[in-house]
Amino acid sequence: MPLPCKTISTPLGAMLLAADDDGLAGAWFCNQRHRPDHTAFSEVTQQRWLDHAQRELLAYFDGRLRQFTTPRSAVLGTAFQRAVWQQLCELGHGTTTSYGALAAALGRPAAVRAVAGAVGRNPWSIIVPCHRVLGSQGQLTGYAGGLPRKQALLTLEQALPGVTQSG
């Protein structure tokens, strides 16, 4: 059965929000990598978790929100991916970490590539702050929504005034 969804406008482009009765199932930029196929969704005008997430995202972009409270539904991801995504939620507004430090925080220091893969598949862009993960030298690396968006999000949070991009 398709998930209810809503497309919203943000300063960084349109985002697709999807939810079920338990919470937000995903938040993706419309041209983002790893976004599920459109057949997984059914457009609605109103749904409580979609509306809640929309209000929080707009408040975040306006600088009025630093931590999201929208509940997340666990319909996507493996147990390992969900553990990585939960660890990402521990990163405070305006802070960053590396993939290696994230793997170590999970008690899996040798799993840096697996952690990076899970970060890249995060279904809750911005809400689960995968944009706060940088390369080992502090450089911008991979972001499913694109590196210009990652830079813009970090600038909005005043996390890295002089970050460099890495291909």
N, C-alpha and C positions, 0 to 999 in steps of 0.2 A: 504494500500500500504506500503510495507516495506521501512524503512528508509535507506538511504545510510550509510554505515559504513566502518570503516577501523580499522585494528588491528595494533597497534604500539608496539615497544619494549621500555621499560623504565628500569632504574636501579632497580625498585621494581617489575618488571614482566610485562607481556603483558597487554595492555589496549585496550579495544574496545571503539572506538569513533563513535558516530552516530550523524547525522545532517539532517536538512532540509534546505529549502531556507532561513529561518529566522535566523538560527544560529545553535549552537551545541545543540543537543537534549540530549546528555548524554556522560559520560566518566566513564567507569567502568573497574576495574581490571577484568581480564578474569575469575577468580575464586571467584569473590566477591558475597556476599549475595545480594539479591534484584535486581539482574541484569535481565532485561527482557529476555524472551525466544528468542533464536537465530532466530526464524521464523519472528521476527519483523524487521529484518535487511537484507540488500542486500549489499554484499561486493563490493566496488568500489576501484579504484586505486587513484582517485583524485576527490576532491570536495573542494571548497574554504574554508568552515568552518572547515572541517576535517583537511585540510592542515594547516590552521591558528592555530588550537588547538594543533596539533602535534608540530609545531615550538615552541609555547609557553611552552608546557609541557617539551620539551627537554631543553629549555633555563632555566626553573625553576630548573630542576634537575642539571643543570650546574652552578647554583647560579647566573645566569644573569637576572632572572626575579623574581620580588616580587609581582606583581599584574597582573592578567589576564585581557585581553581586548576582548577575543573571545566572541561575542554575544551569549547569550543563548536563545534557542527556548523554548517557553512555552507549549510544547506538553504534558508534564508529570506533574502530581501532582495536588492536590487540591489547592484552594485559600490559605488555612491555611499553607500547606506545602510550597507553593511558597513564602509566607511571611517569614517563618522561613529561607528558603534558601537565600532570599534576605538579611535578617539580618546577616546571616553568612558572607556574602560578605563585611560587615562592619568591620569584624575582620582583622586587619592589619597583615602583614607578621611577624611572630615571636611572636605574642601575642596569649593568650588563654583566654577562658572564661569557665563558668560552664553552665550546662543545666538550672539551676535556674536563673542565671543572664541573660541568653538568653531569657527565658520566661518573666522575668521582663522587659527586653528591648522591648519586643513585646507588653507590656501592659497586659500580661496574666500570672501573677506570679503564679497562681494556676494550670497552664497547663504544668507543668514540664514534665510529662510523655508524653503528646501529642507532646511537643517540641522534646523530645528525640526520639520519633517515627519518626517524620519528619526528624530529623537530620540523623537517620539511613537509611532513604529512599532517601537521597540526590542522584540525578542521575548524578551529575558532580563531581566525586571524584577529589580531589586536587583543581580543578578550583573553586568550591564553598567549602571553607575550613572547612568541618565538622571535620577534624582531629584536629582542634584547640579547640574543646569542650572537657572538662575534667569533671570528677566527682566532687562532692562538696568539697572533700578534696584534689583536685589536682591530683587524680590518673587517670591513663589511664583506660577508660571504653569503651565498645563497639565501634567497627569500622567495617563496612561491609567488608572492605578490609583486616581485620585482625589486631590485636594489634601490631605485629612486624612492619607492614607497618606504622601504626600510629606513633609508636616510631621513626621510621626512618625519617618520614616527619617532626616531631617536632625537631628532632636532626638536620636535614638539615637546618631548619629555626632558629636554635639555640634558640628555645622557652623554652625548659625544659631540662637542662642538667641532672637532677637527678630525673626524674619522675618515679613513681612506677606503676606497673600493678595491676589491680584489675579484678577478674574474673567475 
